[in-house]
Amino acid sequence: QVQLIESGGGLVQAGGSLRLSCAASGRTLTSYAMAWFRQSPGKEREFVASITWYSTDYADSVKGRFTISRDNARNTVYLQMNSLKPEDTGVYFCAVRAGGSRTDANAYDYWGPGTQVTVSS
């Protein structure tokens, strides 16, 4: 089993920055894909970014503003979010799957409880 805990969410003004962290325990995740998804009220969970040991992938809506990174020694994945917009508001979830990254939430095996990000205009 893998346990994931997100942190770093909060309230920020448009144009500001936040850094999310997701700490994993229960298994070494070096060969796993780690990803961030987000969900707003009334909307489906959507892909934000993912990272494997050899690549990163981003949703078009966050390219150039968000950066995903990982620290394998700490079993932790990060999401640096800059130039935040009100439409970035939502609950941000960390997810993990064995193998390569995917943009489909159903492809991920383990999920954290989420952390709220609110961007005010």
N, C-alpha and C positions, 0 to 999 in steps of 0.2 A: 504494500500500500504506500501511496505517496500523499503526504499532507502539504497543502499550500496555504500560506498566509500572506495576504497583501497588506501594504501599508503605504502611507504617504499621500492619501487623498485629502481633500479639503476644499475650502472656498477661495477662489482667486478671481481677480478682475480680468476682463478681456485684455489680451496682450501679455499676461503674466505667464509664469512657469511653475510647474510642479514636477517632482520626481517620484515616481511610484517604484516600490520594491515588492518583490515576491520571494519569500524564503521557502524553500522546499526541504522536507525531511522524509525519511523513510527509505530513500534509495538515492544512489548517486546518479545524477541525470546528465552526465556528460554526453551520452549518445542520444538523448531525447531532444525533441523539438519543444521549445517553450514559447508561449504566445500570450498576447494580451487581446482580450475582447472587451467590448463595452455594450451596455444596454441602457436605453432611455425608456421612460414610461410609454407604454403603448407601441413600442418598437421591438423588433427582433434583435437578438444578440448579434452584433456585427464584429467582424475581424478588424483589428487595429494593426498589429504587427506580430511577427514571429522571428525566431532565431534558432539556428542549428549551429553545429560547430563549423559549418562551411558557408553559411549564407544567412542573409536577412531578407525579410519581405515586409512591405508596408501597404496599407490601404491607400488609395489615391488621395483620400481626404486628409491624410496626415503626413504625406511625403514632404520632406523639407522642413517639417516642424517637430516631429517626434523622432526619437532615436532609441532603439532597443539595444540592450547589451546584457551580457551575462558574466557572472563570476563563478566559474566552475568549482573553485576551491571552497566557495561559500554556498554553493548550490542555490544561487540567487540570480534572478533576472530583474532587470530594471527597465523603466520606461521614462525617459527624459522628455517632457512635454513643454515645448516653447511656443510662444505666440498663440496662446490658447484663445479659443473662440467660444461663444455661448453654445454653439452646436456641438462642442466637445463634452458638454455636460452629460453625465450618466454614471452608472456603476461600472467600474472597471474590474474585470476578472482576469486572473492568471490561469493558464491552462497548460497541460503537459501531455505529450503523446510520445510513444516509442516510434522511432523512425523519423522520416522527413516531415517538414512543416506542411500544414494545410490551412486553407482559409475557412473551411467548413467547421463550425463549432461541434458538430456531431462526430467529427473525427478524433476529438480529444478525449482522453481517458480520465483525467483528474482535473479538478477545478478547486479554486479557492472560493471563499465566501464573498469576495468582492470588497471594493473600497469606493466610496462616493467621491466623485469629482463634480464640483459645481463652479461654472464660470459665469460670472455676472457681467452684464453689458454696461 
